[in-house]
């Protein structure tokens, strides 16, 4: 590939002139210009290599040759809409059905997952969006996030799944007391924006009982966590037990390895109810031959390279090394995750579990300087999120954790941040404190999130 003739500064200036400032960049103070990628690695215009720890879109690895080949070959033959008969769309639907419980057997294909903020209807059921805009609509109801680390019911509760499900029941009852009905419960199978949360086992089945009793359906969002990422299962909702089956499952991002593909899987009952309205479902690009060829190729790679088992093995090793870091560094309050979906919760104080937002931002910046791409999430922007391409290796794990250890050790020595400033107050004559100004910039720019699970209904 020819070297990029345009420098980063010129590209940045042109972007600022032509694109809205609402289209944000990673590392806004010093953004990276990425010009190519392969596997779990990304390369800037100078040829510098970065380890990608967060790109769950390039699910089987950036630019996987078999996925690229599938798109190229089908592009040379035909790409059109789904109103013509074509084998790819039915073959893809069949392959997806083989990964799901038998009752999830009807598929609707889209060109992309509808992201929070692109549609008013989705903003309205997304607390971390609507709280900064017009507020919560009267027909939307928010249930507490089933967070056993800093939520209402924590790790010392005898049955957090039942307790959190009870909160959903109370929300439903409150809505019904106002004369309203419940249409659906929406939840990520593993809430990511909420801070890489692992709901307690048994929570979803109990919630589903309350929702279905009220006449609603259970919608499981697998866009970030499906397709084998959790290792133990192909779908993250399956962590809740073999008998739990959602009424609707949404898929996106990883389904196309970077190609815009998305899908909704549902039951015959739900599909027939929609069909009874007489409204046609059509999406110009959804289910086109190229997209379905790409989707099939992703499934083939997952199977051929045994990436689900790989995610379980590598993820377990990463969790083990991170737990060792937790024992060493007091700033690490919690390590949680499954497979290659892992969160590292950074805190200022063990007793209060106050989010270490500035420290997390600084740590991410230092990792970037060491050519490791990581980011934060959670209401306090203090949870390091690991969601790398599924080809992430054991060597990558050792390298990343070693760098993390070195940076945290340096922070402890220079700032006492990891001692939550208890041992030696910042600014004292013995331990002057460097400016935190730059650390806080990203945190100040980011909206304070309060991501929770949502119930919503239509009258």
C-alpha positions in Angstrom: 0.0 0.0 0.0 1.3 3.5 -0.9 2.3 5.7 2.0 -0.3 8.3 3.0 0.8 11.6 1.6 -1.3 13.8 3.9 -0.1 14.5 7.4 -2.2 14.1 10.5 -2.5 17.8 11.1 -3.9 18.4 7.6 -6.4 15.7 8.0 -7.5 17.0 11.4 -7.9 20.5 10.1 -10.0 19.3 7.2 -12.1 17.2 9.5 -12.8 20.2 11.8 -13.8 22.3 8.8 -16.1 19.8 7.1 -17.5 17.6 10.0 -19.6 18.6 12.9 -17.9 18.7 16.3 -20.6 16.3 17.5 -18.8 13.6 15.5 -16.2 13.0 18.2 -12.8 11.4 18.1 -11.0 9.1 20.4 -8.2 10.9 22.3 -9.4 14.4 21.2 -6.3 16.2 22.5 -4.0 14.1 20.3 -6.1 11.9 17.9 -4.6 9.0 16.1 -4.7 8.8 12.3 -5.2 5.1 11.4 -4.7 4.1 7.8 -4.7 0.3 7.9 -5.3 -2.6 10.3 -4.9 -6.4 10.4 -6.0 -8.8 13.1 -5.8 -7.1 16.5 -3.4 -4.4 15.3 -3.9 -0.9 13.9 -1.3 1.2 12.1 -1.0 5.0 11.9 0.3 7.1 9.0 3.9 6.7 10.4 3.6 2.9 10.4 3.4 2.7 14.2 1.6 -0.4 15.4 -1.1 -0.2 18.1 -2.8 -3.2 19.9 -6.5 -2.8 19.7 -8.2 -3.8 23.0 -11.6 -2.2 22.3 -12.8 -2.8 18.8 -15.6 -5.4 19.1 -16.7 -4.5 15.6 -13.7 -6.2 13.9 -14.9 -9.3 15.6 -12.8 -12.0 13.9 -9.9 -9.5 13.3 -9.4 -6.4 11.3 -9.5 -7.1 7.5 -9.8 -10.8 7.9 -8.8 -12.2 4.5 -11.7 -14.6 4.2 -14.2 -11.9 5.0 -12.6 -9.5 2.6 -12.6 -12.2 -0.1 -16.3 -13.0 0.4 -17.3 -9.4 0.0 -15.0 -8.9 -3.0 -16.3 -12.0 -4.9 -20.0 -11.3 -4.3 -19.4 -7.6 -5.3 -18.2 -8.8 -8.6 -21.4 -10.7 -9.3 -24.4 -9.0 -7.8 -25.5 -6.6 -5.1 -29.1 -5.6 -5.0 -32.0 -5.4 -2.5 -33.8 -8.3 -0.9 -37.0 -8.2 -3.1 -35.3 -10.6 -5.5 -34.8 -14.2 -4.6 -31.2 -15.0 -3.6 -29.5 -17.9 -1.8 -27.3 -15.7 0.4 -30.1 -14.2 2.5 -31.8 -17.6 3.2 -28.5 -19.3 3.8 -27.4 -16.6 6.3 -30.8 -16.8 8.1 -30.5 -20.6 8.3 -26.9 -20.4 9.7 -28.0 -17.8 12.4 -31.0 -20.0 13.3 -28.6 -22.9 14.1 -26.9 -20.8 16.8 -30.1 -19.7 18.5 -32.9 -21.4 20.5 -35.4 -23.1 18.3 -38.2 -20.5 18.9 -36.1 -17.6 17.6 -36.7 -18.5 14.0 -37.8 -15.4 12.1 -35.2 -12.9 10.9 -35.3 -9.3 9.7 -32.1 -7.9 8.2 -30.9 -4.3 8.4 -27.9 -2.4 7.1 -26.9 -1.3 10.6 -27.9 -1.4 14.2 -29.9 1.8 15.1 -27.5 3.5 17.5 -28.6 5.4 20.6 -29.1 9.0 19.5 -29.8 8.5 15.8 -33.6 8.0 16.2 -35.8 10.0 18.6 -37.5 6.7 19.6 -34.2 5.3 20.8 -33.1 8.4 22.5 -36.4 8.2 24.4 -35.5 4.8 25.9 -31.9 5.5 26.5 -31.3 7.2 29.9 -27.8 8.2 29.2 -29.1 10.2 26.2 -32.5 11.6 27.3 -31.3 12.9 30.6 -29.1 15.4 28.8 -32.0 16.4 26.4 -35.7 16.5 27.0 -35.8 14.2 29.9 -37.7 11.0 30.5 -41.0 10.6 28.7 -44.0 9.5 30.8 -44.2 6.2 28.8 -40.7 5.2 29.6 -39.8 3.5 32.9 -36.2 2.9 34.1 -35.2 -0.1 36.3 -32.0 -0.1 38.4 -29.0 -1.6 36.7 -28.3 -5.1 38.2 -24.8 -4.0 39.3 -23.6 -6.1 42.2 -20.5 -3.9 42.8 -21.9 -0.4 43.4 -25.7 -0.9 42.8 -28.6 -1.3 45.2 -27.9 -4.9 45.9 -24.2 -5.9 46.1 -22.0 -9.0 46.3 -23.0 -9.6 49.9 -26.7 -9.8 49.1 -28.0 -13.4 49.4 -30.0 -13.3 46.2 -29.2 -10.2 44.0 -30.9 -11.6 41.0 -34.3 -11.9 42.7 -33.8 -8.5 44.4 -33.1 -6.7 41.2 -35.9 -8.5 39.4 -38.2 -7.4 42.2 -37.3 -3.8 41.3 -38.5 -4.5 37.8 -41.7 -5.9 39.2 -42.2 -2.7 41.2 -41.6 -0.5 38.2 -44.2 -2.6 36.3 -46.7 -2.3 39.1 -46.2 1.5 39.3 -46.8 1.9 35.6 -50.0 -0.2 35.8 -51.2 1.8 38.7 -51.0 4.8 36.4 -53.3 3.0 33.9 -50.5 2.1 31.5 -49.5 -1.1 29.8 -46.1 -2.7 29.2 -44.9 -3.3 25.7 -41.3 -4.3 26.1 -38.2 -4.6 28.3 -35.0 -3.6 26.6 -31.6 -4.6 28.0 -28.1 -5.4 26.8 -27.4 -9.0 27.8 -24.2 -7.6 29.4 -24.6 -3.8 29.9 -21.5 -2.1 28.4 -22.2 1.6 28.6 -23.3 0.9 32.2 -19.7 -0.2 33.0 -19.2 -3.7 31.7 -21.8 -5.2 34.0 -22.4 -8.9 34.5 -26.1 -9.3 35.6 -26.4 -12.0 38.3 -27.5 -15.4 37.0 -31.2 -15.9 37.1 -32.0 -12.2 36.8 -33.3 -12.2 33.2 -35.6 -15.2 33.7 -37.3 -13.6 36.7 -37.6 -10.3 34.8 -39.1 -12.0 31.8 -41.8 -13.5 34.1 -42.9 -10.1 35.3 -42.7 -8.5 31.8 -44.6 -11.3 30.1 -47.3 -11.4 32.8 -47.8 -7.7 32.1 -48.2 -8.4 28.4 -44.8 -7.3 27.3 -41.9 -8.9 25.4 -38.2 -9.3 26.4 -35.7 -7.7 24.0 -32.1 -8.8 24.4 -29.5 -6.6 22.8 -26.5 -8.7 21.7 -24.9 -6.1 19.4 -21.8 -5.8 21.5 -21.6 -9.1 23.3 -22.9 -11.8 20.9 -21.2 -14.2 18.4 -19.1 -16.1 20.9 -17.5 -13.2 22.7 -18.4 -14.5 26.1 -16.7 -17.8 25.4 -19.0 -20.1 27.4 -21.9 -19.5 25.0 -22.5 -18.1 21.5 -24.9 -15.6 22.9 -24.5 -13.7 26.1 -28.2 -14.1 27.1 -27.4 -17.8 27.4 -25.4 -17.0 30.5 -28.7 -16.6 32.3 -29.6 -20.3 31.9 -30.5 -22.8 29.2 -34.3 -22.3 29.8 -34.2 -18.5 29.3 -35.1 -17.4 25.7 -35.8 -13.7 24.8 -38.7 -12.8 22.6 -36.5 -10.6 20.4 -32.7 -10.5 19.9 -30.9 -7.7 18.2 -27.5 -8.2 16.4 -25.1 -5.8 14.9 -21.4 -4.6 14.8 -19.6 -8.0 15.1 -22.0 -9.7 12.8 -20.3 -8.1 9.8 -16.7 -7.6 11.1 -16.9 -4.0 10.1 -19.2 -4.3 7.1 -22.6 -2.7 7.9 -24.9 -5.6 8.7 -27.5 -6.0 11.4 -30.3 -8.4 12.2 -33.3 -8.9 14.4 -34.3 -12.4 15.4 -37.7 -13.1 16.9 -40.4 -15.7 17.4 -43.2 -16.7 15.1 -45.7 -15.2 17.5 -44.0 -11.7 17.4 -43.5 -11.9 13.7 -47.1 -12.8 13.0 -48.4 -10.0 15.2 -46.4 -7.5 13.1 -47.5 -9.1 9.9 -51.1 -8.7 11.0 -50.7 -4.9 10.9 -50.4 -5.2 7.1 -47.3 -3.0 7.2 -44.4 -4.1 4.9 -40.9 -4.4 6.3 -38.3 -3.3 3.8 -34.7 -2.0 4.1 -32.9 -0.9 1.0 -29.6 -2.4 2.0 -30.7 -4.9 4.6 -30.1 -8.5 3.6 -28.3 -7.7 0.3 -26.2 -10.4 -1.3 -22.8 -8.8 -0.3 -23.8 -8.2 3.3 -25.1 -11.8 3.7 -21.9 -13.2 2.1 -19.9 -11.2 4.6 -22.1 -12.5 7.5 -21.7 -16.1 6.3 -17.9 -15.6 6.1 -17.8 -14.3 9.7 -19.7 -17.4 10.9 -17.3 -19.6 8.9 -14.2 -17.9 10.5 -15.7 -18.2 14.0 -16.1 -21.9 13.5 -12.9 -22.6 11.5 -10.7 -20.8 13.9 -12.6 -21.9 17.0 -12.7 -18.3 18.2 -15.4 -18.9 20.8 -13.2 -21.4 22.7 -10.3 -19.0 22.1 -12.2 -16.2 23.7 -12.9 -18.4 26.8 -9.2 -19.3 27.1 -7.6 -15.9 26.5 -10.3 -14.2 28.5 -9.7 -16.4 31.5 -6.0 -15.7 31.3 -6.7 -12.0 31.1 -9.0 -12.1 34.2 -6.3 -14.1 36.1 -3.6 -11.5 35.4 -6.0 -8.6 36.1 -6.9 -10.1 39.5 -3.2 -10.2 40.3 -3.1 -6.5 39.5 -6.1 -5.9 41.8 -4.2 -7.5 44.7 -1.3 -5.2 44.0 -2.9 -1.9 43.1 -5.6 -0.4 45.5 -7.0 1.7 42.7 -8.5 -1.4 41.1 -11.8 -1.9 42.9 -13.3 -4.7 40.9 -12.5 -7.0 38.0 -15.6 -8.4 36.2 -16.2 -10.1 32.9 -16.6 -13.2 30.9 -14.7 -14.3 27.8 -13.3 -11.3 26.0 -15.8 -8.8 27.7 -14.0 -7.5 30.8 -14.2 -4.4 32.9 -11.7 -3.0 35.4 -13.4 -0.7 37.8 -11.0 2.0 39.1 -11.9 3.6 42.5 -10.7 6.4 44.7 -11.6 4.7 48.0 -12.4 1.1 48.8 -15.1 2.0 51.3 -17.1 4.4 49.2 -16.1 3.0 45.8 -16.0 6.5 44.4 -15.1 6.3 40.6 -11.5 7.3 39.9 -12.5 9.2 36.7 -9.4 11.4 36.3 -7.1 8.5 37.0 -8.8 6.3 34.5 -8.5 9.0 31.8 -4.9 9.5 32.6 -4.2 5.8 32.5 -5.9 5.4 29.1 -3.8 8.3 27.8 -0.6 6.7 29.1 -1.5 3.3 27.5 -2.1 5.1 24.2 1.5 6.5 24.5 2.6 2.9 24.8 0.6 2.0 21.7 -2.2 0.2 23.5 -5.8 1.4 22.6 -8.2 1.1 25.5 -11.1 3.3 26.6 -13.4 3.8 29.6 -17.1 3.4 30.2 -19.6 3.4 33.0 -21.6 6.3 34.6 -18.3 7.6 36.1 -16.2 6.9 33.0 -13.9 5.0 35.3 -14.2 1.4 34.0 -11.5 0.2 31.6 -13.3 -1.8 29.0 -11.6 -4.8 27.2 -13.5 -5.9 24.1 -10.8 -6.7 21.6 -11.0 -8.6 18.3 -11.5 -12.3 19.1 -8.0 -13.1 17.8 -6.5 -11.3 20.7 -3.6 -13.5 22.0 -2.1 -14.7 25.2 1.0 -12.7 24.3 -1.1 -9.6 23.8 -2.6 -10.2 27.3 0.8 -10.4 28.9 2.1 -7.3 27.1 -1.0 -5.2 27.9 -1.1 -6.2 31.6 2.6 -5.6 32.0 2.2 -2.0 30.7 -0.8 -1.5 32.9 1.1 -2.6 35.9 4.1 -0.3 35.1 1.8 2.7 34.6 -0.1 2.1 37.8 3.2 1.6 39.7 4.4 4.9 38.3 1.2 6.6 39.3 1.5 5.3 42.9 5.1 6.6 43.1 4.4 10.0 41.7 0.9 10.9 42.8 -0.2 8.4 45.5 -3.4 8.1 43.4 -3.7 4.4 44.0 -3.5 5.1 47.7 -6.5 7.4 47.2 -4.3 10.3 48.4 -4.5 8.9 52.0 -0.9 8.2 52.7 0.5 11.4 51.5 -1.8 14.3 50.5 -1.2 15.8 47.1 0.4 19.2 47.4 2.3 18.5 50.6 6.0 19.6 50.8 7.1 16.0 50.8 4.9 14.9 47.8 4.1 17.8 45.4 1.3 16.9 43.1 1.6 17.4 39.3 -1.2 19.2 37.6 -4.3 17.1 36.9 -5.6 19.6 34.4 -5.0 17.6 31.3 -6.3 14.5 33.0 -9.6 16.1 33.6 -10.3 17.5 30.1 -11.8 14.4 28.6 -13.9 13.7 31.7 -15.2 17.2 31.8 -16.2 17.0 28.1 -18.0 13.7 28.5 -21.5 13.7 29.8 -22.0 11.9 33.1 -23.6 8.7 32.2 -26.2 6.9 34.2 -26.8 3.9 32.0 -29.6 1.6 33.3 -31.8 -1.0 31.9 -35.0 0.2 30.4 -38.6 -0.8 30.2 -40.8 1.0 27.7 -44.2 0.7 26.3 -46.6 2.3 23.8 -50.2 3.2 24.5 
